[in-house]
């Protein structure tokens, strides 16, 4: 983050606005709505500000800015069209440790004025860190249409019963679960329909029926997909916001982890070759222990938890301990990465079947059904095969596939850092080694790979590495 989002209480505090034009007037209006005492410093005022002065809503100092005017100021906004004046205001305010905003000059600011969706007491602030105020405004306009005006009243009524609900529940987890049910159910619907008394009656009746017992734990086994947060399911997103604890793997991207509830406890349980942060049995028992403690546990796995994710082992342990659980499928790397690479896994003219295998090395060998894999007219998708790529290609050739069979290896597919190496079974190991690829990668073998150049559609935004490295040329 370039700025820390905060909400300042400036009620009855002196705030200075330097400038008397249209931009200054907009800033004055926002400060007044927040309850500030506003002083405008400018030699001239536009009519809007003159009217505000006439109504005694603002004070006016009809002179140029001087640092002495900062005495007792809680916040300063510079909104002049003179850059030297704006620089002076910024420097003087920062010397006095007073928060300062200089309109359209992020480098001179210690805080940003966001676009605001006002459903008081509910407030939503949107900022582009000063890079694109118009984008922030357009996004605000979209959100305005999605958030009913009655949400402000919803927040007020919820606040009215906050202490009563807190007194009813000994356990914070039960309070949170109760409010989640209220705010996503009939209580909210009644308020949105204007039936506030009915909503309050419903909340009180629901509270009376809630037992004050230790919370009952549950485990959510959720597939996080191949890395792009846009590919998460709606159900995954909802459970990610409900969990008290998240246990996540190495393949879960930072962008996806950022979508988990902010105050959830995070436990890393990643596995890398020759280094397991936590053994699988320890993970299984951790899930059981946390659920027995009454926690809602999110087990977040890259891809799909039931495809080379050992999710079956985990829920088998949960079932044996009678722990409630839910399973949310994710887009497995095979389908997600292949789609973003422009490689269809099946195609009527090239491949009528597709096989998923893991290429994990054990004692420097790979134990696979090579004769079955080397059959014609099928696509082979190999997970975890980067280290064993030379062996994989050698064995497939040895068991009957042509050395010039098209093959590809994709690093960090579906993300802005996607990198694709294409070649043949004979050339791919050397080309991949030259590219210095790192896990996670996915290998695709079969005639469908030759469609990539024609069907490629996704252009990663990270330009630090090429999108695709072909045997004879580089594509971006």
C-alpha positions in Angstrom: 0.0 0.0 0.0 1.2 3.5 -0.8 -1.0 5.0 1.9 -2.6 3.6 5.1 -6.4 4.0 4.9 -7.7 5.7 8.0 -10.8 7.7 9.1 -10.0 10.9 11.0 -12.3 12.3 13.7 -12.2 16.1 12.9 -15.5 17.1 14.6 -15.1 20.6 16.1 -11.5 20.8 15.1 -9.9 23.6 13.1 -9.1 22.6 9.5 -7.4 25.0 7.1 -8.1 25.2 3.3 -5.6 27.3 1.3 -7.3 28.5 -1.8 -10.6 30.1 -2.7 -11.7 28.5 -6.0 -13.9 25.6 -7.1 -11.5 22.9 -5.9 -11.2 24.5 -2.5 -15.0 24.7 -2.3 -15.3 21.0 -2.8 -12.8 20.3 -0.1 -14.6 22.7 2.3 -17.9 20.9 1.7 -16.4 17.6 2.6 -14.8 19.0 5.8 -18.0 20.6 6.9 -20.0 17.3 6.4 -17.4 15.7 8.8 -18.1 18.4 11.4 -14.9 20.4 11.2 -14.5 24.1 11.9 -13.2 25.3 8.5 -10.9 28.4 7.9 -10.3 29.3 4.3 -7.1 31.3 3.5 -7.3 33.1 0.2 -7.2 36.7 -1.1 -10.4 36.0 -3.1 -13.4 33.7 -2.7 -15.8 32.3 -5.3 -19.5 32.9 -4.7 -20.1 29.5 -3.2 -17.5 30.2 -0.4 -18.8 33.7 0.1 -22.2 32.3 0.7 -20.8 29.8 3.2 -19.0 32.7 5.0 -22.2 34.7 5.0 -24.0 31.8 6.7 -21.1 31.6 9.2 -20.3 28.1 8.1 -16.6 29.1 7.5 -14.1 31.7 8.6 -12.2 33.6 6.0 -8.7 35.0 6.2 -8.2 37.3 3.3 -4.5 37.1 2.9 -1.8 34.9 1.4 -0.7 31.8 3.3 1.9 32.2 6.1 3.1 29.3 8.3 1.9 31.2 11.4 -1.7 30.4 10.2 -1.1 26.7 11.1 -1.4 27.4 14.8 -4.0 25.1 16.3 -4.8 23.5 12.9 -5.6 19.8 13.0 -5.5 19.3 9.2 -4.5 21.3 6.1 -5.5 21.2 2.5 -3.7 23.2 -0.2 -6.0 23.8 -3.2 -4.3 26.7 -5.0 -3.2 26.9 -8.6 0.2 28.2 -7.5 2.8 25.4 -7.1 5.2 27.4 -5.0 2.4 28.2 -2.5 1.4 24.6 -2.4 5.0 23.6 -1.7 5.2 26.1 1.1 2.0 24.8 2.7 3.2 21.2 2.5 6.6 21.9 3.9 5.2 24.1 6.8 2.5 21.5 7.7 5.0 18.6 7.7 7.4 20.6 9.9 4.6 21.0 12.4 3.5 17.3 12.0 0.1 18.4 10.7 -1.6 16.1 8.1 -1.5 17.9 4.8 -3.1 17.2 1.4 -2.0 19.1 -1.7 -4.6 18.7 -4.5 -3.2 16.8 -7.5 0.3 16.6 -6.1 0.6 13.2 -4.2 4.3 13.8 -3.6 3.5 16.7 -1.4 0.8 14.9 0.6 0.9 13.1 3.8 -2.7 12.0 3.3 -5.1 11.5 0.3 -8.6 12.7 0.0 -10.5 9.7 -1.3 -13.8 9.4 -3.3 -16.4 8.8 -0.7 -19.6 6.7 -0.6 -21.6 8.2 2.3 -24.1 6.0 4.0 -23.4 7.5 7.4 -22.4 6.0 9.8 -21.3 3.6 7.1 -18.5 5.2 5.0 -16.6 3.7 2.0 -13.5 5.5 0.8 -11.8 4.8 -2.5 -8.4 6.1 -3.5 -6.0 5.5 -6.3 -3.1 6.9 -4.2 -3.3 10.1 -6.3 -2.5 8.3 -9.5 -6.0 8.4 -11.1 -8.6 10.4 -9.3 -11.0 9.9 -12.2 -10.7 6.1 -11.9 -11.5 6.4 -8.2 -14.6 8.5 -9.0 -15.9 6.1 -11.7 -15.5 3.2 -9.3 -17.3 5.1 -6.7 -20.2 5.8 -9.1 -20.5 2.1 -9.8 -20.5 1.2 -6.1 -23.1 3.9 -5.4 -25.6 2.0 -7.5 -24.9 -1.3 -5.7 -25.1 -0.2 -2.1 -28.7 0.8 -1.0 -29.1 4.1 0.8 -30.8 2.1 3.7 -27.4 0.6 4.6 -26.7 3.7 6.7 -29.9 3.0 8.7 -28.9 -0.7 8.9 -25.6 0.3 10.5 -27.3 2.6 13.0 -29.8 -0.1 14.1 -27.0 -2.7 14.4 -25.1 -0.3 16.5 -28.2 0.2 18.7 -28.1 -3.5 19.7 -24.3 -3.9 19.7 -23.9 -3.9 23.5 -26.9 -6.1 24.1 -25.6 -8.7 21.7 -22.1 -8.5 23.3 -23.6 -9.0 26.7 -25.5 -12.1 25.5 -22.5 -14.0 24.1 -19.4 -14.9 26.2 -17.5 -16.0 23.1 -16.5 -13.4 20.5 -16.7 -16.1 17.7 -20.4 -16.6 18.5 -21.0 -12.8 18.4 -19.4 -12.6 15.0 -21.4 -15.6 13.6 -24.7 -14.1 15.0 -24.0 -10.7 13.3 -23.1 -12.5 10.0 -26.5 -14.3 10.1 -28.3 -11.1 10.9 -26.6 -9.0 8.2 -27.1 -11.5 5.5 -30.7 -12.6 6.2 -34.2 -11.4 7.1 -33.0 -8.7 9.5 -31.3 -6.8 6.7 -34.2 -7.5 4.3 -36.7 -6.0 6.7 -34.6 -2.8 7.1 -34.2 -2.4 3.3 -38.0 -2.7 3.0 -38.5 0.1 5.5 -39.8 -2.3 8.2 -37.5 -1.2 11.0 -39.6 -2.3 13.9 -40.1 -5.7 12.4 -36.3 -5.9 11.9 -35.6 -5.1 15.5 -38.2 -7.6 16.7 -36.7 -10.3 14.6 -33.2 -9.5 15.9 -34.4 -9.7 19.6 -36.3 -13.0 18.9 -33.3 -14.5 17.2 -31.0 -13.4 20.1 -33.3 -15.1 22.6 -33.0 -18.4 20.8 -29.2 -18.3 20.5 -27.6 -20.6 23.1 -24.6 -19.2 24.9 -22.4 -22.2 24.3 -18.8 -22.6 23.0 -18.8 -22.2 19.2 -18.8 -25.3 17.1 -15.9 -25.6 14.8 -15.9 -26.4 11.1 -13.4 -26.8 8.3 -13.7 -25.3 4.8 -11.5 -27.1 2.3 -11.3 -24.5 -0.5 -9.5 -24.7 -3.8 -7.7 -21.4 -4.5 -7.3 -22.0 -8.2 -4.1 -21.6 -10.3 -3.1 -18.2 -8.9 -5.3 -15.5 -10.4 -7.8 -14.2 -7.8 -10.4 -13.5 -10.5 -10.8 -17.2 -10.9 -12.0 -17.8 -7.3 -15.6 -19.0 -6.9 -18.2 -16.9 -5.2 -18.5 -19.6 -2.5 -14.7 -19.6 -1.9 -14.8 -15.8 -1.4 -17.6 -16.0 1.0 -16.0 -18.7 3.2 -12.6 -16.8 3.0 -14.4 -13.9 4.8 -15.9 -16.1 7.5 -12.9 -18.1 8.6 -11.2 -17.5 12.0 -8.0 -19.4 10.9 -6.5 -20.0 7.5 -4.0 -22.7 6.8 -2.5 -22.2 3.4 -0.1 -23.8 1.0 2.9 -22.5 -0.9 0.9 -22.4 -4.2 -1.6 -19.9 -2.8 -0.7 -16.6 -4.3 -0.3 -13.4 -2.1 -3.1 -11.7 -4.1 -5.5 -14.5 -3.1 -4.3 -14.5 0.5 -5.0 -10.8 0.7 -8.7 -11.6 0.2 -8.9 -13.6 3.4 -10.6 -11.9 6.4 -8.1 -9.4 7.7 -8.2 -10.5 11.4 -8.0 -14.2 10.7 -5.0 -16.1 12.1 -2.7 -17.3 9.2 -0.7 -20.5 9.4 1.7 -21.4 6.6 1.8 -25.1 5.8 3.7 -25.1 2.5 5.6 -28.0 1.1 8.7 -27.7 -1.1 10.9 -30.4 -2.4 13.1 -31.7 0.5 11.5 -29.1 2.8 8.1 -29.5 4.4 7.1 -26.7 6.8 4.6 -29.1 8.2 4.1 -32.8 7.5 0.8 -33.9 6.1 -0.2 -35.8 9.2 0.5 -32.7 11.3 -1.7 -30.7 9.0 -4.5 -33.2 9.4 -4.3 -33.1 13.2 -4.0 -29.3 13.2 -7.3 -29.1 11.3 -8.9 -31.4 13.9 -7.6 -29.5 16.9 -8.6 -26.0 15.7 -12.1 -27.2 14.8 -12.4 -28.8 18.2 -11.5 -25.5 19.7 -14.5 -24.0 18.0 -12.7 -22.3 15.2 -13.9 -21.9 11.6 -10.9 -23.2 9.7 -10.1 -22.3 6.1 -7.9 -24.9 4.5 -6.8 -23.0 1.4 -5.1 -25.0 -1.3 -3.7 -24.0 -4.7 -5.7 -25.4 -7.7 -8.3 -28.0 -6.7 -8.0 -29.8 -3.4 -8.9 -33.1 -4.9 -6.4 -33.1 -7.8 -3.0 -33.8 -6.4 -3.9 -31.7 -3.4 -4.3 -34.5 -0.8 -7.6 -33.0 0.2 -9.2 -36.4 0.4 -6.7 -37.4 3.1 -7.6 -34.3 5.1 -11.3 -34.7 5.1 -11.0 -38.4 5.8 -9.3 -37.4 9.0 -12.0 -34.8 9.7 -14.7 -37.4 9.1 -13.1 -39.9 11.5 -13.2 -37.2 14.2 -16.8 -36.2 13.3 -15.7 -32.7 12.4 -18.1 -30.8 10.1 -16.5 -29.8 6.8 -17.3 -28.3 3.4 -15.5 -28.7 0.2 -15.3 -26.0 -2.4 -13.7 -27.0 -5.7 -11.2 -24.8 -7.4 -10.1 -24.4 -11.0 -7.3 -26.9 -11.2 -4.0 -25.8 -12.8 -4.5 -28.1 -15.8 -7.6 -26.3 -17.0 -6.8 -22.8 -15.8 -3.1 -22.6 -16.9 -3.8 -24.3 -20.2 -6.7 -21.9 -21.0 -4.5 -18.9 -20.2 -1.7 -20.3 -22.3 -4.0 -20.7 -25.3 -3.6 -24.5 -25.3 -6.9 -26.5 -25.4 -6.5 -29.8 -23.6 -8.8 -31.6 -26.0 -9.5 -30.8 -29.7 -11.4 -32.8 -32.2 -8.6 -32.7 -34.7 -5.7 -33.3 -32.3 -6.6 -35.0 -29.0 -9.6 -36.9 -27.9 -8.5 -37.6 -24.3 -6.5 -36.0 -21.6 -4.5 -37.5 -18.7 -3.3 -35.8 -15.5 -0.2 -37.2 -13.8 2.3 -36.0 -11.2 6.0 -35.8 -12.2 7.4 -35.7 -8.7 10.8 -37.3 -8.5 11.4 -40.0 -5.9 15.0 -41.4 -5.6 15.7 -39.7 -8.9 13.1 -41.7 -10.8 9.4 -41.3 -11.8 7.1 -44.2 -11.5 4.4 -43.8 -14.1 2.5 -46.0 -16.6 4.6 -45.0 -19.5 3.0 -47.2 -22.2 -0.4 -45.7 -21.4 0.9 -42.2 -21.4 2.7 -42.7 -24.8 -0.5 -43.4 -26.7 -1.3 -41.2 -29.7 -4.1 -38.6 -29.9 -4.1 -37.7 -26.2 -2.9 -34.7 -24.1 -0.7 -35.3 -21.1 -0.7 -32.8 -18.3 2.1 -33.2 -15.8 2.0 -31.5 -12.4 5.2 -30.9 -10.3 7.4 -32.0 -13.2 10.0 -29.2 -13.5 12.9 -31.1 -11.8 12.1 -34.3 -13.6 11.5 -32.8 -17.0 14.5 -34.5 -18.7 13.4 -37.9 -17.4 9.8 -37.3 -18.4 10.7 -36.4 -22.0 13.2 -39.3 -22.3 10.7 -41.9 -21.1 7.9 -40.7 -23.3 10.2 -40.9 -26.3 11.5 -44.3 -25.2 8.0 -45.7 -24.9 6.8 -44.6 -28.4 6.1 -40.9 -28.6 7.9 -39.1 -31.4 10.8 -36.9 -30.4 9.2 -34.0 -32.2 6.0 -34.2 -30.2 5.0 -30.6 -29.2 5.4 -29.9 -25.5 5.2 -26.8 -23.3 6.0 -25.8 -19.7 4.2 -22.9 -18.1 5.5 -21.0 -15.1 3.0 -19.2 -12.8 0.2 -19.6 -15.3 -2.9 -17.2 -15.2 -0.9 -14.6 -13.3 0.8 -11.4 -14.5 4.1 -13.3 -14.2 3.1 -16.1 -16.6 5.9 -17.4 -18.7 5.6 -20.1 -21.4 8.3 -22.3 -22.9 7.3 -24.3 -25.9 9.3 -26.9 -28.0 9.3 -30.6 -28.5 10.0 -33.6 -26.2 13.6 -33.5 -27.5 14.2 -29.7 -27.1 12.1 -28.7 -24.1 14.4 -29.8 -21.3 17.3 -27.8 -22.6 15.2 -24.8 -23.5 13.5 -24.8 -20.1 16.9 -25.0 -18.3 18.1 -22.0 -20.2 15.0 -20.1 -19.1 15.8 -20.8 -15.4 12.2 -21.6 -14.6 11.0 -21.9 -11.0 8.0 -23.7 -9.5 5.1 -23.6 -9.8 5.0 -25.0 -13.3 2.8 -27.2 -15.4 3.9 -29.3 -18.4 1.6 -30.1 -21.4 2.6 -32.7 -24.0 0.6 -33.4 -27.2 -0.3 -32.1 -30.6 -2.6 -29.4 -29.0 0.5 -27.4 -28.0 1.0 -26.4 -31.6 -2.2 -24.4 -31.4 -0.7 -22.0 -28.9 0.7 -19.5 -31.4 -2.7 -19.3 -33.1 -4.9 -19.2 -30.0 -2.8 -17.3 -27.4 -4.9 -14.5 -26.0 -3.6 -13.6 -22.5 -0.9 -11.0 -22.3 0.7 -10.8 -18.8 1.1 -7.3 -17.4 4.5 -8.0 -15.8 7.0 -7.0 -18.5 10.0 -8.2 -16.5 10.0 -11.5 -18.2 8.9 -12.7 -21.7 5.5 -14.3 -22.1 6.7 -17.2 -24.2 10.1 -18.5 -25.2 9.9 -20.7 -28.3 12.7 -22.8 -29.7 13.6 -20.3 -32.3 12.2 -17.0 -31.1 10.8 -15.0 -28.1 7.2 -13.8 -28.0 5.9 -11.2 -25.7 
